[in-house]
Amino acid sequence: MTERRAPAPVDRPVVLTIAGSDSGGGAGIQADLKTIEATGGFGTSAVTAVTAQNTTGVESSHVLPIGEIDAQIDAVRSDFDVRAVKTGMLATAEVVETVTAAVRDTEAPVVVDPVMVAATGDRLLTETAESAYEALIAEATLVTPNADEAAVLTDIEPDDEASARRAGEALVGMGADAALLKGGHMPGETVLDVLVTPDSVATATHPRIDTDATHGSGCTLSAAIATRLARGESMSTAVDRSVAFMQRAIRYHHDVGRGPGAVHHLVELRNEAERGATIDSLEEAVGRLRGTDPGSIVPPEGTNVAAATPYAEGIGEIAAIEGGLERTAGGLEPNGPARFGVSTGPTRRLLEARAFRPDLCAALACRGDEEAIAAMDDLGWTVVGSDGSNDTAAMDGLGDSPGDGIVAIDHGETATVLGSGPDALVDGTVALAGEL
């Protein structure tokens, strides 16, 4: 092996975050830098304040001298080609005014997250600083308030689409190129986000995740948008992709601290890193099934096996066998390779089931007649019924099932068996065959 290797530099757009430090690591500068790296940028920072906080609250806060904040911004801008700027906790009117002056002459996109109160309810902005924000908003490419922040900035209480639109229009009227009204603090079964520009209004709804572990979500979203703008994405694409990124980060949050926890900033990277292992586990499971006698468990038309990455949120993150597994005289045989994005019954039902049981990572189609269902009951599996017209409604019962073991959805003559992974699923399938 050679003793020297050539370097291979990576060119990523530089993003500057100007915000406060969170000693708990879930929000602020810490969240921004993790998010910027996770979404394809190189993160630089200017710290405005040092907070002593964790998942339960903010214990103290120290605002840095203006000269030190200016020095950090100048040091970054004098050396790096900054492609986007993102602001977070600015704490005081003087800091807001300093940052406004610093971004006034930049050609890079500026994303303003008007941080006022932490997720724990602790105030992070003095009341006298609220009025100073209007000048910073006028320099913003995008401003990203939640409902409470929008009410302070516009005197409009966003509680539905119409009022959120008015608040967004008011922010654009202050000079912002665009305003994203985040719907997490607005009432409703779903979350409604409203993106307002001078020429258009776009709305998007997504499921509300039943958790209080949203610490750092606003920082994460604005940092992700800034990074995507730095990479040249359009405003609508950057917002849509960043909202999806944040939703996944909240759903698969870190269970840390004595409070609700913190968002999972690296969840997409970790999910992507598991794609190879997911294919490997699926192929190993199919190898165990290959050549076995399928008569007792597999429907006459054959079957398929699906395997999901740990944080899968779409069909493209679930692998299955192209063409399925066919019953032959010599046993089960795959008709094609394992790959992601194969739309099959097990794939679709696994994705639907994960809405209620995200620990489920594998699915297989098998017999669902009375004898097979009775055998599943004997094995202690959780079996939920479906009339075939509304599997999602039937899967609601999965949310009450134990967090381990095999579960099955009874469709009538067929069933979908689900487990924590392909290997565990094959173990269950072998046990079911023994019962039959």
CORURPE-V604340 format. One record per residue. N is the residue number from 1. RES is the residue in one letter. SS is DSSP state (@ for helix, = for strand, . for the rest). PHI is phi in whole degrees, -180 to 180 (999 if undefined). NEAR is the number of other C-alpha atoms within 12 Angstrom. Layout:
BEGIN
N:RES:SS:PHI:NEAR + N:RES:SS:PHI:NEAR
END
This chain:
BEGIN
1:M:.:999:4 + 2:T:.:-66:5 + 3:E:.:-85:5 + 4:R:.:-127:6 + 5:R:.:-133:7 + 6:A:.:-75:7 + 7:P:.:-70:6 + 8:A:.:-135:6 + 9:P:.:-61:6 + 10:V:.:-110:10 + 11:D:.:-104:11 + 12:R:.:-119:25 + 13:P:=:-65:28 + 14:V:=:-86:36 + 15:V:=:-121:46 + 16:L:=:-103:48 + 17:T:=:-105:53 + 18:I:=:-115:49 + 19:A:=:-164:48 + 20:G:=:-90:46 + 21:S:=:-91:39 + 22:D:=:-113:37 + 23:S:.:-62:24 + 24:G:.:-80:31 + 25:G:.:82:33 + 26:G:.:-92:45 + 27:A:.:-132:46 + 28:G:@:63:48 + 29:I:@:-53:41 + 30:Q:@:-61:36 + 31:A:@:-66:41 + 32:D:@:-61:51 + 33:L:@:-65:42 + 34:K:@:-65:37 + 35:T:@:-68:46 + 36:I:@:-59:43 + 37:E:@:-65:30 + 38:A:@:-67:33 + 39:T:.:-104:38 + 40:G:.:102:30 + 41:G:=:-118:34 + 42:F:=:-113:35 + 43:G:=:-91:37 + 44:T:=:-124:39 + 45:S:=:-147:40 + 46:A:=:-131:42 + 47:V:=:-84:40 + 48:T:=:-94:40 + 49:A:=:-154:33 + 50:V:=:-111:30 + 51:T:=:-112:33 + 52:A:=:-99:24 + 53:Q:=:-148:31 + 54:N:=:-148:30 + 55:T:.:-73:33 + 56:T:.:-102:25 + 57:G:=:161:29 + 58:V:=:-100:27 + 59:E:=:-90:21 + 60:S:=:-162:18 + 61:S:=:-147:26 + 62:H:=:-128:23 + 63:V:=:-82:29 + 64:L:.:-73:26 + 65:P:.:-59:21 + 66:I:@:-56:25 + 67:G:@:-61:18 + 68:E:@:-72:18 + 69:I:@:-65:31 + 70:D:@:-59:29 + 71:A:@:-63:22 + 72:Q:@:-64:26 + 73:I:@:-62:35 + 74:D:@:-65:24 + 75:A:@:-62:18 + 76:V:@:-68:27 + 77:R:@:-70:27 + 78:S:@:-76:12 + 79:D:@:-115:13 + 80:F:.:-105:20 + 81:D:.:-86:23 + 82:V:=:-74:35 + 83:R:=:-96:31 + 84:A:=:-162:44 + 85:V:=:-124:53 + 86:K:=:-129:58 + 87:T:=:-112:54 + 88:G:.:-129:53 + 89:M:.:-67:47 + 90:L:.:-113:49 + 91:A:=:72:42 + 92:T:.:-131:35 + 93:A:@:-62:26 + 94:E:@:-65:28 + 95:V:@:-67:38 + 96:V:@:-58:41 + 97:E:@:-66:28 + 98:T:@:-65:31 + 99:V:@:-68:45 + 100:T:@:-59:32 + 101:A:@:-65:22 + 102:A:@:-70:31 + 103:V:@:-93:35 + 104:R:.:-60:21 + 105:D:.:-101:15 + 106:T:.:-85:22 + 107:E:.:-94:17 + 108:A:.:-76:30 + 109:P:=:-60:40 + 110:V:=:-121:46 + 111:V:=:-105:51 + 112:V:=:-105:50 + 113:D:.:-101:47 + 114:P:.:-78:48 + 115:V:.:-64:45 + 116:M:.:-124:39 + 117:V:=:-137:31 + 118:A:.:-70:36 + 119:A:.:-60:35 + 120:T:.:-82:25 + 121:G:.:99:18 + 122:D:.:-79:23 + 123:R:=:-77:25 + 124:L:.:-119:41 + 125:L:=:-141:35 + 126:T:.:-69:24 + 127:E:@:-62:18 + 128:T:@:-69:18 + 129:A:@:-84:28 + 130:E:@:-60:34 + 131:S:@:-69:23 + 132:A:@:-71:28 + 133:Y:@:-68:46 + 134:E:@:-58:29 + 135:A:@:-68:28 + 136:L:@:-71:41 + 137:I:@:-61:42 + 138:A:.:-64:28 + 139:E:.:-94:37 + 140:A:.:-82:41 + 141:T:.:-73:41 + 142:L:=:-150:46 + 143:V:=:-116:54 + 144:T:.:-126:51 + 145:P:.:-80:46 + 146:N:.:-83:43 + 147:A:@:-62:41 + 148:D:@:-67:30 + 149:E:@:-67:40 + 150:A:@:-63:42 + 151:A:@:-65:27 + 152:V:@:-66:29 + 153:L:@:-76:38 + 154:T:@:-121:32 + 155:D:.:63:20 + 156:I:.:-117:25 + 157:E:.:-91:29 + 158:P:.:-76:36 + 159:D:.:-131:28 + 160:D:.:-159:28 + 161:E:@:-62:29 + 162:A:@:-65:21 + 163:S:@:-71:26 + 164:A:@:-65:40 + 165:R:@:-64:36 + 166:R:@:-64:30 + 167:A:@:-64:41 + 168:G:@:-63:47 + 169:E:@:-64:33 + 170:A:@:-65:34 + 171:L:@:-68:44 + 172:V:@:-65:35 + 173:G:@:-64:26 + 174:M:.:-77:28 + 175:G:.:123:24 + 176:A:.:-66:32 + 177:D:.:-68:32 + 178:A:=:-158:40 + 179:A:=:-134:51 + 180:L:=:-109:53 + 181:L:=:-87:55 + 182:K:.:-79:43 + 183:G:.:-95:38 + 184:G:.:-60:40 + 185:H:.:-94:30 + 186:M:.:-89:29 + 187:P:.:-70:19 + 188:G:.:134:18 + 189:E:.:-70:16 + 190:T:=:-116:18 + 191:V:=:-97:28 + 192:L:=:-111:33 + 193:D:=:-106:41 + 194:V:=:-127:43 + 195:L:=:-106:41 + 196:V:=:-114:38 + 197:T:=:-125:32 + 198:P:.:-60:22 + 199:D:.:-111:13 + 200:S:.:-157:18 + 201:V:=:-133:25 + 202:A:=:-122:27 + 203:T:=:-118:27 + 204:A:=:-146:24 + 205:T:=:-114:24 + 206:H:=:-148:22 + 207:P:=:-61:22 + 208:R:.:-84:24 + 209:I:.:-85:23 + 210:D:.:-80:19 + 211:T:.:-155:22 + 212:D:.:-99:25 + 213:A:.:-82:32 + 214:T:.:-110:39 + 215:H:.:-60:44 + 216:G:.:93:48 + 217:S:@:-67:45 + 218:G:@:-67:53 + 219:C:@:-62:52 + 220:T:@:-62:51 + 221:L:@:-63:54 + 222:S:@:-67:57 + 223:A:@:-67:59 + 224:A:@:-65:52 + 225:I:@:-63:51 + 226:A:@:-59:54 + 227:T:@:-66:48 + 228:R:@:-68:42 + 229:L:@:-65:38 + 230:A:@:-63:36 + 231:R:.:-84:28 + 232:G:.:95:21 + 233:E:.:-73:21 + 234:S:.:-70:20 + 235:M:@:-59:33 + 236:S:@:-65:27 + 237:T:@:-67:21 + 238:A:@:-61:29 + 239:V:@:-68:39 + 240:D:@:-59:29 + 241:R:@:-69:26 + 242:S:@:-73:36 + 243:V:@:-63:39 + 244:A:@:-62:29 + 245:F:@:-60:39 + 246:M:@:-67:42 + 247:Q:@:-59:37 + 248:R:@:-66:37 + 249:A:@:-64:44 + 250:I:@:-76:38 + 251:R:@:-62:36 + 252:Y:.:-103:34 + 253:H:.:-69:32 + 254:H:=:-79:29 + 255:D:.:-89:22 + 256:V:.:-128:19 + 257:G:.:74:19 + 258:R:.:-90:14 + 259:G:.:-89:23 + 260:P:.:-68:25 + 261:G:.:111:32 + 262:A:=:-141:42 + 263:V:.:-66:42 + 264:H:.:-100:39 + 265:H:.:-65:43 + 266:L:.:-100:33 + 267:V:@:-62:34 + 268:E:@:-68:37 + 269:L:@:-63:25 + 270:R:@:-68:21 + 271:N:@:-66:29 + 272:E:@:-63:24 + 273:A:@:-66:18 + 274:E:.:-92:23 + 275:R:@:-62:28 + 276:G:@:-63:23 + 277:A:@:-65:21 + 278:T:@:-66:33 + 279:I:@:-62:32 + 280:D:@:-60:25 + 281:S:@:-65:32 + 282:L:@:-67:39 + 283:E:@:-64:31 + 284:E:@:-65:22 + 285:A:@:-66:35 + 286:V:@:-64:38 + 287:G:@:-61:24 + 288:R:@:-70:25 + 289:L:@:-81:35 + 290:R:=:-61:27 + 291:G:.:83:19 + 292:T:.:-77:27 + 293:D:.:-78:24 + 294:P:.:-91:32 + 295:G:.:-56:26 + 296:S:.:-82:26 + 297:I:.:-126:40 + 298:V:.:-97:38 + 299:P:.:-60:27 + 300:P:.:-56:20 + 301:E:.:-78:21 + 302:G:.:100:30 + 303:T:=:-149:40 + 304:N:.:-150:49 + 305:V:=:-122:58 + 306:A:=:-122:53 + 307:A:=:-135:58 + 308:A:=:-106:51 + 309:T:.:-65:44 + 310:P:.:-59:34 + 311:Y:.:-120:39 + 312:A:.:-64:43 + 313:E:.:-129:32 + 314:G:.:-156:28 + 315:I:@:-57:28 + 316:G:@:-67:25 + 317:E:@:-112:34 + 318:I:=:-124:46 + 319:A:=:-102:46 + 320:A:=:-150:47 + 321:I:=:-90:37 + 322:E:.:-64:25 + 323:G:.:86:22 + 324:G:.:75:33 + 325:L:=:-110:38 + 326:E:=:-106:32 + 327:R:=:-78:27 + 328:T:=:-127:21 + 329:A:.:-62:13 + 330:G:.:-94:15 + 331:G:=:115:22 + 332:L:=:-72:30 + 333:E:=:-137:28 + 334:P:=:-73:31 + 335:N:.:-90:20 + 336:G:.:-166:17 + 337:P:.:-82:23 + 338:A:=:-82:33 + 339:R:=:-155:31 + 340:F:=:-81:30 + 341:G:.:88:27 + 342:V:.:-76:28 + 343:S:.:-88:26 + 344:T:.:-132:31 + 345:G:@:-57:34 + 346:P:@:-60:41 + 347:T:@:-63:43 + 348:R:@:-66:36 + 349:R:@:-73:44 + 350:L:@:-65:49 + 351:L:@:-62:39 + 352:E:@:-65:35 + 353:A:@:-65:41 + 354:R:@:-67:38 + 355:A:.:-64:31 + 356:F:.:-105:26 + 357:R:.:-134:34 + 358:P:.:-68:29 + 359:D:.:-78:33 + 360:L:.:-77:43 + 361:C:.:-129:45 + 362:A:=:-152:50 + 363:A:=:-147:48 + 364:L:=:-148:53 + 365:A:=:-89:41 + 366:C:=:-147:42 + 367:R:=:-62:36 + 368:G:.:-134:34 + 369:D:.:-74:24 + 370:E:@:-59:17 + 371:E:@:-64:22 + 372:A:@:-67:37 + 373:I:@:-65:35 + 374:A:@:-62:21 + 375:A:@:-65:27 + 376:M:@:-63:38 + 377:D:@:-60:21 + 378:D:@:-63:17 + 379:L:.:-80:25 + 380:G:.:83:21 + 381:W:.:-73:31 + 382:T:=:-82:31 + 383:V:=:-120:35 + 384:V:=:-113:34 + 385:G:=:-95:29 + 386:S:.:-142:25 + 387:D:.:-87:18 + 388:G:.:91:22 + 389:S:.:-97:11 + 390:N:.:-148:16 + 391:D:@:-64:29 + 392:T:@:-62:26 + 393:A:@:-63:21 + 394:A:@:-64:25 + 395:M:@:-70:34 + 396:D:@:-56:22 + 397:G:@:-67:23 + 398:L:@:-67:35 + 399:G:@:-64:24 + 400:D:@:-98:16 + 401:S:.:-84:23 + 402:P:.:-59:20 + 403:G:.:-81:20 + 404:D:.:-140:23 + 405:G:.:85:28 + 406:I:.:-97:40 + 407:V:=:-125:43 + 408:A:=:-141:49 + 409:I:=:-109:46 + 410:D:=:-89:36 + 411:H:.:-98:31 + 412:G:.:119:25 + 413:E:.:-82:25 + 414:T:=:-126:32 + 415:A:=:-144:38 + 416:T:=:-112:50 + 417:V:=:-101:51 + 418:L:=:-128:52 + 419:G:=:-149:40 + 420:S:.:-74:34 + 421:G:.:-172:38 + 422:P:@:-58:40 + 423:D:@:-65:31 + 424:A:@:-64:29 + 425:L:@:-67:39 + 426:V:@:-66:38 + 427:D:@:-57:25 + 428:G:@:-66:34 + 429:T:@:-63:42 + 430:V:@:-62:25 + 431:A:@:-64:22 + 432:L:@:-64:33 + 433:A:@:-61:26 + 434:G:@:-65:19 + 435:E:@:-70:20 + 436:L:.:-92:23
END
